[in-house]
Amino acid sequence: MPKEFKIKWDIPKEYNPRSLFQKLPSPISSNMTEIYNYRIDTDGFYFIDQGVSEERSCQALGLFINEALSHTSEVVIQNI
């Protein structure tokens, strides 16, 4: 069952996610199913774990959280 998260933080207008994109593991499994997906919103990141690979989803989610914390001292993580 999919799990959805919102990582809320104040994204600067000049924010460039290029370095984050370069660190992310592949969101597609070896049998061509989606492991996770995401969206960058004005108030943070939306992340969905499809329940396919816990290890890869957790790695990606951690990268999103660390990215937010590298730009601000406080983030709010909501389980949607």
mmJSON file of the N, C-alpha and C atoms, coordinates in Angstrom:
{"data_MODEL":{"atom_site":{
"group_PDB":["ATOM","ATOM","ATOM","ATOM","ATOM","ATOM","ATOM","ATOM","ATOM","ATOM","ATOM","ATOM","ATOM","ATOM","ATOM","ATOM","ATOM","ATOM","ATOM","ATOM","ATOM","ATOM","ATOM","ATOM","ATOM","ATOM","ATOM","ATOM","ATOM","ATOM","ATOM","ATOM","ATOM","ATOM","ATOM","ATOM","ATOM","ATOM","ATOM","ATOM","ATOM","ATOM","ATOM","ATOM","ATOM","ATOM","ATOM","ATOM","ATOM","ATOM","ATOM","ATOM","ATOM","ATOM","ATOM","ATOM","ATOM","ATOM","ATOM","ATOM","ATOM","ATOM","ATOM","ATOM","ATOM","ATOM","ATOM","ATOM","ATOM","ATOM","ATOM","ATOM","ATOM","ATOM","ATOM","ATOM","ATOM","ATOM","ATOM","ATOM","ATOM","ATOM","ATOM","ATOM","ATOM","ATOM","ATOM","ATOM","ATOM","ATOM","ATOM","ATOM","ATOM","ATOM","ATOM","ATOM","ATOM","ATOM","ATOM","ATOM","ATOM","ATOM","ATOM","ATOM","ATOM","ATOM","ATOM","ATOM","ATOM","ATOM","ATOM","ATOM","ATOM","ATOM","ATOM","ATOM","ATOM","ATOM","ATOM","ATOM","ATOM","ATOM","ATOM","ATOM","ATOM","ATOM","ATOM","ATOM","ATOM","ATOM","ATOM","ATOM","ATOM","ATOM","ATOM","ATOM","ATOM","ATOM","ATOM","ATOM","ATOM","ATOM","ATOM","ATOM","ATOM","ATOM","ATOM","ATOM","ATOM","ATOM","ATOM","ATOM","ATOM","ATOM","ATOM","ATOM","ATOM","ATOM","ATOM","ATOM","ATOM","ATOM","ATOM","ATOM","ATOM","ATOM","ATOM","ATOM","ATOM","ATOM","ATOM","ATOM","ATOM","ATOM","ATOM","ATOM","ATOM","ATOM","ATOM","ATOM","ATOM","ATOM","ATOM","ATOM","ATOM","ATOM","ATOM","ATOM","ATOM","ATOM","ATOM","ATOM","ATOM","ATOM","ATOM","ATOM","ATOM","ATOM","ATOM","ATOM","ATOM","ATOM","ATOM","ATOM","ATOM","ATOM","ATOM","ATOM","ATOM","ATOM","ATOM","ATOM","ATOM","ATOM","ATOM","ATOM","ATOM","ATOM","ATOM","ATOM","ATOM","ATOM","ATOM","ATOM","ATOM","ATOM","ATOM","ATOM","ATOM","ATOM","ATOM","ATOM","ATOM","ATOM","ATOM","ATOM","ATOM","ATOM","ATOM","ATOM"],
"id":[1,2,3,4,5,6,7,8,9,10,11,12,13,14,15,16,17,18,19,20,21,22,23,24,25,26,27,28,29,30,31,32,33,34,35,36,37,38,39,40,41,42,43,44,45,46,47,48,49,50,51,52,53,54,55,56,57,58,59,60,61,62,63,64,65,66,67,68,69,70,71,72,73,74,75,76,77,78,79,80,81,82,83,84,85,86,87,88,89,90,91,92,93,94,95,96,97,98,99,100,101,102,103,104,105,106,107,108,109,110,111,112,113,114,115,116,117,118,119,120,121,122,123,124,125,126,127,128,129,130,131,132,133,134,135,136,137,138,139,140,141,142,143,144,145,146,147,148,149,150,151,152,153,154,155,156,157,158,159,160,161,162,163,164,165,166,167,168,169,170,171,172,173,174,175,176,177,178,179,180,181,182,183,184,185,186,187,188,189,190,191,192,193,194,195,196,197,198,199,200,201,202,203,204,205,206,207,208,209,210,211,212,213,214,215,216,217,218,219,220,221,222,223,224,225,226,227,228,229,230,231,232,233,234,235,236,237,238,239,240],
"type_symbol":["N","C","C","N","C","C","N","C","C","N","C","C","N","C","C","N","C","C","N","C","C","N","C","C","N","C","C","N","C","C","N","C","C","N","C","C","N","C","C","N","C","C","N","C","C","N","C","C","N","C","C","N","C","C","N","C","C","N","C","C","N","C","C","N","C","C","N","C","C","N","C","C","N","C","C","N","C","C","N","C","C","N","C","C","N","C","C","N","C","C","N","C","C","N","C","C","N","C","C","N","C","C","N","C","C","N","C","C","N","C","C","N","C","C","N","C","C","N","C","C","N","C","C","N","C","C","N","C","C","N","C","C","N","C","C","N","C","C","N","C","C","N","C","C","N","C","C","N","C","C","N","C","C","N","C","C","N","C","C","N","C","C","N","C","C","N","C","C","N","C","C","N","C","C","N","C","C","N","C","C","N","C","C","N","C","C","N","C","C","N","C","C","N","C","C","N","C","C","N","C","C","N","C","C","N","C","C","N","C","C","N","C","C","N","C","C","N","C","C","N","C","C","N","C","C","N","C","C","N","C","C","N","C","C","N","C","C","N","C","C"],
"label_atom_id":["N","CA","C","N","CA","C","N","CA","C","N","CA","C","N","CA","C","N","CA","C","N","CA","C","N","CA","C","N","CA","C","N","CA","C","N","CA","C","N","CA","C","N","CA","C","N","CA","C","N","CA","C","N","CA","C","N","CA","C","N","CA","C","N","CA","C","N","CA","C","N","CA","C","N","CA","C","N","CA","C","N","CA","C","N","CA","C","N","CA","C","N","CA","C","N","CA","C","N","CA","C","N","CA","C","N","CA","C","N","CA","C","N","CA","C","N","CA","C","N","CA","C","N","CA","C","N","CA","C","N","CA","C","N","CA","C","N","CA","C","N","CA","C","N","CA","C","N","CA","C","N","CA","C","N","CA","C","N","CA","C","N","CA","C","N","CA","C","N","CA","C","N","CA","C","N","CA","C","N","CA","C","N","CA","C","N","CA","C","N","CA","C","N","CA","C","N","CA","C","N","CA","C","N","CA","C","N","CA","C","N","CA","C","N","CA","C","N","CA","C","N","CA","C","N","CA","C","N","CA","C","N","CA","C","N","CA","C","N","CA","C","N","CA","C","N","CA","C","N","CA","C","N","CA","C","N","CA","C","N","CA","C","N","CA","C","N","CA","C","N","CA","C","N","CA","C","N","CA","C"],
"label_alt_id":[null,null,null,null,null,null,null,null,null,null,null,null,null,null,null,null,null,null,null,null,null,null,null,null,null,null,null,null,null,null,null,null,null,null,null,null,null,null,null,null,null,null,null,null,null,null,null,null,null,null,null,null,null,null,null,null,null,null,null,null,null,null,null,null,null,null,null,null,null,null,null,null,null,null,null,null,null,null,null,null,null,null,null,null,null,null,null,null,null,null,null,null,null,null,null,null,null,null,null,null,null,null,null,null,null,null,null,null,null,null,null,null,null,null,null,null,null,null,null,null,null,null,null,null,null,null,null,null,null,null,null,null,null,null,null,null,null,null,null,null,null,null,null,null,null,null,null,null,null,null,null,null,null,null,null,null,null,null,null,null,null,null,null,null,null,null,null,null,null,null,null,null,null,null,null,null,null,null,null,null,null,null,null,null,null,null,null,null,null,null,null,null,null,null,null,null,null,null,null,null,null,null,null,null,null,null,null,null,null,null,null,null,null,null,null,null,null,null,null,null,null,null,null,null,null,null,null,null,null,null,null,null,null,null,null,null,null,null,null,null],
"label_comp_id":["MET","MET","MET","PRO","PRO","PRO","LYS","LYS","LYS","GLU","GLU","GLU","PHE","PHE","PHE","LYS","LYS","LYS","ILE","ILE","ILE","LYS","LYS","LYS","TRP","TRP","TRP","ASP","ASP","ASP","ILE","ILE","ILE","PRO","PRO","PRO","LYS","LYS","LYS","GLU","GLU","GLU","TYR","TYR","TYR","ASN","ASN","ASN","PRO","PRO","PRO","ARG","ARG","ARG","SER","SER","SER","LEU","LEU","LEU","PHE","PHE","PHE","GLN","GLN","GLN","LYS","LYS","LYS","LEU","LEU","LEU","PRO","PRO","PRO","SER","SER","SER","PRO","PRO","PRO","ILE","ILE","ILE","SER","SER","SER","SER","SER","SER","ASN","ASN","ASN","MET","MET","MET","THR","THR","THR","GLU","GLU","GLU","ILE","ILE","ILE","TYR","TYR","TYR","ASN","ASN","ASN","TYR","TYR","TYR","ARG","ARG","ARG","ILE","ILE","ILE","ASP","ASP","ASP","THR","THR","THR","ASP","ASP","ASP","GLY","GLY","GLY","PHE","PHE","PHE","TYR","TYR","TYR","PHE","PHE","PHE","ILE","ILE","ILE","ASP","ASP","ASP","GLN","GLN","GLN","GLY","GLY","GLY","VAL","VAL","VAL","SER","SER","SER","GLU","GLU","GLU","GLU","GLU","GLU","ARG","ARG","ARG","SER","SER","SER","CYS","CYS","CYS","GLN","GLN","GLN","ALA","ALA","ALA","LEU","LEU","LEU","GLY","GLY","GLY","LEU","LEU","LEU","PHE","PHE","PHE","ILE","ILE","ILE","ASN","ASN","ASN","GLU","GLU","GLU","ALA","ALA","ALA","LEU","LEU","LEU","SER","SER","SER","HIS","HIS","HIS","THR","THR","THR","SER","SER","SER","GLU","GLU","GLU","VAL","VAL","VAL","VAL","VAL","VAL","ILE","ILE","ILE","GLN","GLN","GLN","ASN","ASN","ASN","ILE","ILE","ILE"],
"label_asym_id":["A","A","A","A","A","A","A","A","A","A","A","A","A","A","A","A","A","A","A","A","A","A","A","A","A","A","A","A","A","A","A","A","A","A","A","A","A","A","A","A","A","A","A","A","A","A","A","A","A","A","A","A","A","A","A","A","A","A","A","A","A","A","A","A","A","A","A","A","A","A","A","A","A","A","A","A","A","A","A","A","A","A","A","A","A","A","A","A","A","A","A","A","A","A","A","A","A","A","A","A","A","A","A","A","A","A","A","A","A","A","A","A","A","A","A","A","A","A","A","A","A","A","A","A","A","A","A","A","A","A","A","A","A","A","A","A","A","A","A","A","A","A","A","A","A","A","A","A","A","A","A","A","A","A","A","A","A","A","A","A","A","A","A","A","A","A","A","A","A","A","A","A","A","A","A","A","A","A","A","A","A","A","A","A","A","A","A","A","A","A","A","A","A","A","A","A","A","A","A","A","A","A","A","A","A","A","A","A","A","A","A","A","A","A","A","A","A","A","A","A","A","A","A","A","A","A","A","A","A","A","A","A","A","A","A","A","A","A","A","A"],
"label_entity_id":["1","1","1","1","1","1","1","1","1","1","1","1","1","1","1","1","1","1","1","1","1","1","1","1","1","1","1","1","1","1","1","1","1","1","1","1","1","1","1","1","1","1","1","1","1","1","1","1","1","1","1","1","1","1","1","1","1","1","1","1","1","1","1","1","1","1","1","1","1","1","1","1","1","1","1","1","1","1","1","1","1","1","1","1","1","1","1","1","1","1","1","1","1","1","1","1","1","1","1","1","1","1","1","1","1","1","1","1","1","1","1","1","1","1","1","1","1","1","1","1","1","1","1","1","1","1","1","1","1","1","1","1","1","1","1","1","1","1","1","1","1","1","1","1","1","1","1","1","1","1","1","1","1","1","1","1","1","1","1","1","1","1","1","1","1","1","1","1","1","1","1","1","1","1","1","1","1","1","1","1","1","1","1","1","1","1","1","1","1","1","1","1","1","1","1","1","1","1","1","1","1","1","1","1","1","1","1","1","1","1","1","1","1","1","1","1","1","1","1","1","1","1","1","1","1","1","1","1","1","1","1","1","1","1","1","1","1","1","1","1"],
"label_seq_id":[1,1,1,2,2,2,3,3,3,4,4,4,5,5,5,6,6,6,7,7,7,8,8,8,9,9,9,10,10,10,11,11,11,12,12,12,13,13,13,14,14,14,15,15,15,16,16,16,17,17,17,18,18,18,19,19,19,20,20,20,21,21,21,22,22,22,23,23,23,24,24,24,25,25,25,26,26,26,27,27,27,28,28,28,29,29,29,30,30,30,31,31,31,32,32,32,33,33,33,34,34,34,35,35,35,36,36,36,37,37,37,38,38,38,39,39,39,40,40,40,41,41,41,42,42,42,43,43,43,44,44,44,45,45,45,46,46,46,47,47,47,48,48,48,49,49,49,50,50,50,51,51,51,52,52,52,53,53,53,54,54,54,55,55,55,56,56,56,57,57,57,58,58,58,59,59,59,60,60,60,61,61,61,62,62,62,63,63,63,64,64,64,65,65,65,66,66,66,67,67,67,68,68,68,69,69,69,70,70,70,71,71,71,72,72,72,73,73,73,74,74,74,75,75,75,76,76,76,77,77,77,78,78,78,79,79,79,80,80,80],
"pdbx_PDB_ins_code":[null,null,null,null,null,null,null,null,null,null,null,null,null,null,null,null,null,null,null,null,null,null,null,null,null,null,null,null,null,null,null,null,null,null,null,null,null,null,null,null,null,null,null,null,null,null,null,null,null,null,null,null,null,null,null,null,null,null,null,null,null,null,null,null,null,null,null,null,null,null,null,null,null,null,null,null,null,null,null,null,null,null,null,null,null,null,null,null,null,null,null,null,null,null,null,null,null,null,null,null,null,null,null,null,null,null,null,null,null,null,null,null,null,null,null,null,null,null,null,null,null,null,null,null,null,null,null,null,null,null,null,null,null,null,null,null,null,null,null,null,null,null,null,null,null,null,null,null,null,null,null,null,null,null,null,null,null,null,null,null,null,null,null,null,null,null,null,null,null,null,null,null,null,null,null,null,null,null,null,null,null,null,null,null,null,null,null,null,null,null,null,null,null,null,null,null,null,null,null,null,null,null,null,null,null,null,null,null,null,null,null,null,null,null,null,null,null,null,null,null,null,null,null,null,null,null,null,null,null,null,null,null,null,null,null,null,null,null,null,null],
"Cartn_x":[0.837,0.0,0.888,0.592,1.404,1.342,2.455,2.535,2.899,2.167,2.404,2.902,3.859,4.444,4.538,4.406,4.661,5.798,6.872,8.015,7.92,7.39,7.129,8.323,8.709,9.773,9.663,10.29,10.243,11.295,10.84,11.753,12.092,13.382,13.763,13.381,13.07,12.682,13.78,15.03,16.145,16.585,15.801,16.161,16.346,17.446,17.752,17.955,17.088,17.183,18.175,19.003,19.904,20.749,21.37,22.235,21.431,20.202,19.335,19.046,18.693,18.368,19.535,20.754,21.927,22.189,21.655,21.868,20.785,19.622,18.484,18.705,18.313,18.372,17.258,17.398,16.379,15.014,13.969,12.631,11.934,12.636,12.057,12.804,12.04,12.646,13.105,13.816,14.318,13.183,12.001,10.86,9.929,10.51,9.84,8.603,8.596,7.516,8.046,7.147,7.534,7.756,8.922,9.266,8.806,9.071,8.669,8.47,7.806,7.627,7.631,7.777,7.846,7.403,7.19,6.847,7.435,7.914,8.395,7.303,6.777,5.719,6.315,5.541,6.016,6.264,5.631,5.779,6.567,7.244,8.044,7.973,8.291,8.301,7.108,6.53,5.535,6.238,6.101,6.795,5.819,5.848,5.006,5.867,5.77,6.454,5.436,5.713,4.759,4.789,5.675,5.736,6.422,7.251,7.929,9.293,10.072,11.411,11.617,11.461,11.591,12.97,13.999,15.358,15.551,15.128,15.333,14.424,13.187,12.274,12.781,13.276,13.804,15.037,15.879,17.058,16.635,15.678,15.212,14.535,13.67,12.989,14.004,15.017,16.066,16.797,17.028,17.692,16.828,15.529,14.621,14.616,14.579,14.59,15.911,17.027,18.332,18.47,17.914,17.966,17.242,16.057,15.305,16.084,16.634,17.374,18.678,19.186,20.4,20.108,18.828,18.429,17.675,17.278,16.522,16.761,16.462,16.688,15.467,14.358,13.145,12.323,11.899,10.977,9.848,8.716,7.575,7.297,7.241,6.956,5.573,4.698,3.324,3.115,2.491,2.064,0.643,0.484,-0.811,-1.684],
"Cartn_y":[-1.181,0.0,1.253,2.195,3.415,4.235,4.901,5.834,7.197,8.218,9.569,10.478,11.322,12.247,13.649,14.624,16.018,16.49,16.969,17.512,19.019,19.692,21.127,21.939,22.9,23.84,25.024,26.107,27.325,27.24,26.906,26.781,28.174,28.495,29.797,29.895,31.085,31.277,30.835,30.993,30.642,29.182,28.37,26.979,26.203,25.467,24.624,23.194,22.253,20.883,19.98,20.528,19.709,18.747,19.233,18.346,17.217,17.501,16.462,15.407,15.824,14.889,13.955,14.466,13.66,12.578,12.75,11.795,10.717,10.978,10.069,8.719,7.642,6.325,6.216,5.271,5.085,4.812,5.481,5.244,4.049,3.338,2.205,0.926,-0.115,-1.392,-2.165,-3.26,-4.081,-4.724,-4.881,-5.41,-4.292,-3.087,-1.925,-1.425,-1.534,-0.954,0.279,1.21,2.447,2.182,2.578,2.409,3.619,4.808,6.047,7.12,8.184,9.337,10.57,11.73,12.963,14.137,15.23,16.504,17.604,18.648,19.81,20.862,21.215,22.224,23.513,24.558,25.834,25.77,24.827,24.723,23.485,22.834,21.678,20.563,19.359,18.183,17.29,16.732,15.676,14.393,13.331,12.076,10.925,9.991,8.8,7.551,6.698,5.403,4.365,3.705,2.747,1.383,1.19,-0.077,-1.189,-0.849,-1.84,-2.214,-1.214,-1.445,-0.499,-1.032,-0.199,0.45,-0.307,0.224,1.44,1.323,2.425,3.607,3.343,4.43,5.198,4.467,5.124,5.952,5.433,6.19,7.5,7.428,8.627,9.602,9.098,9.967,10.676,9.955,10.56,11.674,11.473,12.514,13.766,13.599,14.759,15.5,14.753,15.38,16.112,15.47,16.11,17.344,17.283,18.443,19.626,19.379,20.453,21.009,20.113,20.556,21.266,21.085,21.8,23.259,23.607,24.973,25.689,24.944,25.529,24.694,25.27,24.539,23.744,23.911,23.217,22.761,21.485,20.956,20.257,20.159,19.42,18.278,17.068,15.898,15.399,15.375,14.925,13.616,12.659,11.435,11.712,11.708,12.084,10.857],
"Cartn_z":[0.0,0.0,0.0,-0.856,-0.92,0.37,0.659,1.792,1.215,1.622,1.112,2.231,1.888,2.85,2.252,3.114,2.754,3.649,3.038,3.759,3.581,4.589,4.486,4.973,4.147,4.495,3.552,3.93,3.122,2.015,0.816,-0.323,-0.844,-0.93,-1.479,-2.96,-3.415,-4.814,-5.771,-5.38,-6.247,-6.086,-5.4,-5.142,-6.452,-6.515,-7.665,-7.152,-7.529,-7.013,-7.749,-8.615,-9.441,-8.616,-7.533,-6.738,-6.081,-5.682,-5.13,-6.19,-7.385,-8.468,-8.771,-8.662,-8.971,-7.92,-6.717,-5.634,-5.556,-6.124,-5.962,-6.634,-5.941,-6.583,-7.63,-8.515,-9.551,-8.914,-9.402,-8.863,-9.519,-10.403,-11.122,-10.733,-10.406,-10.022,-11.26,-11.026,-12.131,-12.929,-12.314,-13.067,-13.548,-13.644,-14.261,-13.512,-12.185,-11.385,-10.654,-10.396,-9.715,-8.234,-7.741,-6.335,-5.527,-6.044,-5.387,-6.446,-6.035,-6.899,-6.013,-6.605,-5.823,-6.67,-5.972,-6.622,-5.75,-6.388,-5.651,-5.711,-4.547,-4.429,-3.874,-3.843,-3.306,-1.796,-1.113,0.343,0.778,-0.16,0.21,-0.811,-0.355,-1.217,-0.897,-1.929,-1.788,-2.209,-1.419,-1.686,-1.516,-2.456,-2.333,-2.471,-1.478,-1.44,-1.902,-3.0,-3.572,-2.879,-1.909,-1.181,-1.955,-2.924,-3.766,-3.203,-2.793,-2.25,-1.078,0.125,1.322,1.4,1.069,1.148,0.237,-1.007,-1.952,-1.634,-1.231,-0.864,0.351,1.349,2.547,2.215,1.337,0.922,0.252,-0.67,-1.373,-0.413,0.457,1.417,2.306,2.753,3.567,2.831,1.545,0.751,0.652,0.498,0.454,1.791,2.884,4.209,4.44,4.112,4.274,3.394,2.194,1.303,1.934,2.466,3.11,4.307,5.127,6.317,5.972,4.768,4.374,4.019,3.914,3.567,4.688,5.705,6.812,8.066,9.212,10.466,10.921,10.241,10.675,9.48,9.524,8.517,9.272,8.621,9.158,8.207,8.753,7.927,8.291,7.309,7.519,6.772,7.427,6.782,6.26,4.977,4.378,4.223],
"occupancy":[1.0,1.0,1.0,1.0,1.0,1.0,1.0,1.0,1.0,1.0,1.0,1.0,1.0,1.0,1.0,1.0,1.0,1.0,1.0,1.0,1.0,1.0,1.0,1.0,1.0,1.0,1.0,1.0,1.0,1.0,1.0,1.0,1.0,1.0,1.0,1.0,1.0,1.0,1.0,1.0,1.0,1.0,1.0,1.0,1.0,1.0,1.0,1.0,1.0,1.0,1.0,1.0,1.0,1.0,1.0,1.0,1.0,1.0,1.0,1.0,1.0,1.0,1.0,1.0,1.0,1.0,1.0,1.0,1.0,1.0,1.0,1.0,1.0,1.0,1.0,1.0,1.0,1.0,1.0,1.0,1.0,1.0,1.0,1.0,1.0,1.0,1.0,1.0,1.0,1.0,1.0,1.0,1.0,1.0,1.0,1.0,1.0,1.0,1.0,1.0,1.0,1.0,1.0,1.0,1.0,1.0,1.0,1.0,1.0,1.0,1.0,1.0,1.0,1.0,1.0,1.0,1.0,1.0,1.0,1.0,1.0,1.0,1.0,1.0,1.0,1.0,1.0,1.0,1.0,1.0,1.0,1.0,1.0,1.0,1.0,1.0,1.0,1.0,1.0,1.0,1.0,1.0,1.0,1.0,1.0,1.0,1.0,1.0,1.0,1.0,1.0,1.0,1.0,1.0,1.0,1.0,1.0,1.0,1.0,1.0,1.0,1.0,1.0,1.0,1.0,1.0,1.0,1.0,1.0,1.0,1.0,1.0,1.0,1.0,1.0,1.0,1.0,1.0,1.0,1.0,1.0,1.0,1.0,1.0,1.0,1.0,1.0,1.0,1.0,1.0,1.0,1.0,1.0,1.0,1.0,1.0,1.0,1.0,1.0,1.0,1.0,1.0,1.0,1.0,1.0,1.0,1.0,1.0,1.0,1.0,1.0,1.0,1.0,1.0,1.0,1.0,1.0,1.0,1.0,1.0,1.0,1.0,1.0,1.0,1.0,1.0,1.0,1.0,1.0,1.0,1.0,1.0,1.0,1.0,1.0,1.0,1.0,1.0,1.0,1.0],
"B_iso_or_equiv":[0.0,0.0,0.0,0.0,0.0,0.0,0.0,0.0,0.0,0.0,0.0,0.0,0.0,0.0,0.0,0.0,0.0,0.0,0.0,0.0,0.0,0.0,0.0,0.0,0.0,0.0,0.0,0.0,0.0,0.0,0.0,0.0,0.0,0.0,0.0,0.0,0.0,0.0,0.0,0.0,0.0,0.0,0.0,0.0,0.0,0.0,0.0,0.0,0.0,0.0,0.0,0.0,0.0,0.0,0.0,0.0,0.0,0.0,0.0,0.0,0.0,0.0,0.0,0.0,0.0,0.0,0.0,0.0,0.0,0.0,0.0,0.0,0.0,0.0,0.0,0.0,0.0,0.0,0.0,0.0,0.0,0.0,0.0,0.0,0.0,0.0,0.0,0.0,0.0,0.0,0.0,0.0,0.0,0.0,0.0,0.0,0.0,0.0,0.0,0.0,0.0,0.0,0.0,0.0,0.0,0.0,0.0,0.0,0.0,0.0,0.0,0.0,0.0,0.0,0.0,0.0,0.0,0.0,0.0,0.0,0.0,0.0,0.0,0.0,0.0,0.0,0.0,0.0,0.0,0.0,0.0,0.0,0.0,0.0,0.0,0.0,0.0,0.0,0.0,0.0,0.0,0.0,0.0,0.0,0.0,0.0,0.0,0.0,0.0,0.0,0.0,0.0,0.0,0.0,0.0,0.0,0.0,0.0,0.0,0.0,0.0,0.0,0.0,0.0,0.0,0.0,0.0,0.0,0.0,0.0,0.0,0.0,0.0,0.0,0.0,0.0,0.0,0.0,0.0,0.0,0.0,0.0,0.0,0.0,0.0,0.0,0.0,0.0,0.0,0.0,0.0,0.0,0.0,0.0,0.0,0.0,0.0,0.0,0.0,0.0,0.0,0.0,0.0,0.0,0.0,0.0,0.0,0.0,0.0,0.0,0.0,0.0,0.0,0.0,0.0,0.0,0.0,0.0,0.0,0.0,0.0,0.0,0.0,0.0,0.0,0.0,0.0,0.0,0.0,0.0,0.0,0.0,0.0,0.0,0.0,0.0,0.0,0.0,0.0,0.0],
"pdbx_formal_charge":[null,null,null,null,null,null,null,null,null,null,null,null,null,null,null,null,null,null,null,null,null,null,null,null,null,null,null,null,null,null,null,null,null,null,null,null,null,null,null,null,null,null,null,null,null,null,null,null,null,null,null,null,null,null,null,null,null,null,null,null,null,null,null,null,null,null,null,null,null,null,null,null,null,null,null,null,null,null,null,null,null,null,null,null,null,null,null,null,null,null,null,null,null,null,null,null,null,null,null,null,null,null,null,null,null,null,null,null,null,null,null,null,null,null,null,null,null,null,null,null,null,null,null,null,null,null,null,null,null,null,null,null,null,null,null,null,null,null,null,null,null,null,null,null,null,null,null,null,null,null,null,null,null,null,null,null,null,null,null,null,null,null,null,null,null,null,null,null,null,null,null,null,null,null,null,null,null,null,null,null,null,null,null,null,null,null,null,null,null,null,null,null,null,null,null,null,null,null,null,null,null,null,null,null,null,null,null,null,null,null,null,null,null,null,null,null,null,null,null,null,null,null,null,null,null,null,null,null,null,null,null,null,null,null,null,null,null,null,null,null],
"auth_seq_id":[1,1,1,2,2,2,3,3,3,4,4,4,5,5,5,6,6,6,7,7,7,8,8,8,9,9,9,10,10,10,11,11,11,12,12,12,13,13,13,14,14,14,15,15,15,16,16,16,17,17,17,18,18,18,19,19,19,20,20,20,21,21,21,22,22,22,23,23,23,24,24,24,25,25,25,26,26,26,27,27,27,28,28,28,29,29,29,30,30,30,31,31,31,32,32,32,33,33,33,34,34,34,35,35,35,36,36,36,37,37,37,38,38,38,39,39,39,40,40,40,41,41,41,42,42,42,43,43,43,44,44,44,45,45,45,46,46,46,47,47,47,48,48,48,49,49,49,50,50,50,51,51,51,52,52,52,53,53,53,54,54,54,55,55,55,56,56,56,57,57,57,58,58,58,59,59,59,60,60,60,61,61,61,62,62,62,63,63,63,64,64,64,65,65,65,66,66,66,67,67,67,68,68,68,69,69,69,70,70,70,71,71,71,72,72,72,73,73,73,74,74,74,75,75,75,76,76,76,77,77,77,78,78,78,79,79,79,80,80,80],
"auth_comp_id":["MET","MET","MET","PRO","PRO","PRO","LYS","LYS","LYS","GLU","GLU","GLU","PHE","PHE","PHE","LYS","LYS","LYS","ILE","ILE","ILE","LYS","LYS","LYS","TRP","TRP","TRP","ASP","ASP","ASP","ILE","ILE","ILE","PRO","PRO","PRO","LYS","LYS","LYS","GLU","GLU","GLU","TYR","TYR","TYR","ASN","ASN","ASN","PRO","PRO","PRO","ARG","ARG","ARG","SER","SER","SER","LEU","LEU","LEU","PHE","PHE","PHE","GLN","GLN","GLN","LYS","LYS","LYS","LEU","LEU","LEU","PRO","PRO","PRO","SER","SER","SER","PRO","PRO","PRO","ILE","ILE","ILE","SER","SER","SER","SER","SER","SER","ASN","ASN","ASN","MET","MET","MET","THR","THR","THR","GLU","GLU","GLU","ILE","ILE","ILE","TYR","TYR","TYR","ASN","ASN","ASN","TYR","TYR","TYR","ARG","ARG","ARG","ILE","ILE","ILE","ASP","ASP","ASP","THR","THR","THR","ASP","ASP","ASP","GLY","GLY","GLY","PHE","PHE","PHE","TYR","TYR","TYR","PHE","PHE","PHE","ILE","ILE","ILE","ASP","ASP","ASP","GLN","GLN","GLN","GLY","GLY","GLY","VAL","VAL","VAL","SER","SER","SER","GLU","GLU","GLU","GLU","GLU","GLU","ARG","ARG","ARG","SER","SER","SER","CYS","CYS","CYS","GLN","GLN","GLN","ALA","ALA","ALA","LEU","LEU","LEU","GLY","GLY","GLY","LEU","LEU","LEU","PHE","PHE","PHE","ILE","ILE","ILE","ASN","ASN","ASN","GLU","GLU","GLU","ALA","ALA","ALA","LEU","LEU","LEU","SER","SER","SER","HIS","HIS","HIS","THR","THR","THR","SER","SER","SER","GLU","GLU","GLU","VAL","VAL","VAL","VAL","VAL","VAL","ILE","ILE","ILE","GLN","GLN","GLN","ASN","ASN","ASN","ILE","ILE","ILE"],
"auth_asym_id":["A","A","A","A","A","A","A","A","A","A","A","A","A","A","A","A","A","A","A","A","A","A","A","A","A","A","A","A","A","A","A","A","A","A","A","A","A","A","A","A","A","A","A","A","A","A","A","A","A","A","A","A","A","A","A","A","A","A","A","A","A","A","A","A","A","A","A","A","A","A","A","A","A","A","A","A","A","A","A","A","A","A","A","A","A","A","A","A","A","A","A","A","A","A","A","A","A","A","A","A","A","A","A","A","A","A","A","A","A","A","A","A","A","A","A","A","A","A","A","A","A","A","A","A","A","A","A","A","A","A","A","A","A","A","A","A","A","A","A","A","A","A","A","A","A","A","A","A","A","A","A","A","A","A","A","A","A","A","A","A","A","A","A","A","A","A","A","A","A","A","A","A","A","A","A","A","A","A","A","A","A","A","A","A","A","A","A","A","A","A","A","A","A","A","A","A","A","A","A","A","A","A","A","A","A","A","A","A","A","A","A","A","A","A","A","A","A","A","A","A","A","A","A","A","A","A","A","A","A","A","A","A","A","A","A","A","A","A","A","A"],
"auth_atom_id":["N","CA","C","N","CA","C","N","CA","C","N","CA","C","N","CA","C","N","CA","C","N","CA","C","N","CA","C","N","CA","C","N","CA","C","N","CA","C","N","CA","C","N","CA","C","N","CA","C","N","CA","C","N","CA","C","N","CA","C","N","CA","C","N","CA","C","N","CA","C","N","CA","C","N","CA","C","N","CA","C","N","CA","C","N","CA","C","N","CA","C","N","CA","C","N","CA","C","N","CA","C","N","CA","C","N","CA","C","N","CA","C","N","CA","C","N","CA","C","N","CA","C","N","CA","C","N","CA","C","N","CA","C","N","CA","C","N","CA","C","N","CA","C","N","CA","C","N","CA","C","N","CA","C","N","CA","C","N","CA","C","N","CA","C","N","CA","C","N","CA","C","N","CA","C","N","CA","C","N","CA","C","N","CA","C","N","CA","C","N","CA","C","N","CA","C","N","CA","C","N","CA","C","N","CA","C","N","CA","C","N","CA","C","N","CA","C","N","CA","C","N","CA","C","N","CA","C","N","CA","C","N","CA","C","N","CA","C","N","CA","C","N","CA","C","N","CA","C","N","CA","C","N","CA","C","N","CA","C","N","CA","C","N","CA","C","N","CA","C","N","CA","C","N","CA","C","N","CA","C"],
"pdbx_PDB_model_num":[1,1,1,1,1,1,1,1,1,1,1,1,1,1,1,1,1,1,1,1,1,1,1,1,1,1,1,1,1,1,1,1,1,1,1,1,1,1,1,1,1,1,1,1,1,1,1,1,1,1,1,1,1,1,1,1,1,1,1,1,1,1,1,1,1,1,1,1,1,1,1,1,1,1,1,1,1,1,1,1,1,1,1,1,1,1,1,1,1,1,1,1,1,1,1,1,1,1,1,1,1,1,1,1,1,1,1,1,1,1,1,1,1,1,1,1,1,1,1,1,1,1,1,1,1,1,1,1,1,1,1,1,1,1,1,1,1,1,1,1,1,1,1,1,1,1,1,1,1,1,1,1,1,1,1,1,1,1,1,1,1,1,1,1,1,1,1,1,1,1,1,1,1,1,1,1,1,1,1,1,1,1,1,1,1,1,1,1,1,1,1,1,1,1,1,1,1,1,1,1,1,1,1,1,1,1,1,1,1,1,1,1,1,1,1,1,1,1,1,1,1,1,1,1,1,1,1,1,1,1,1,1,1,1,1,1,1,1,1,1]
}}}
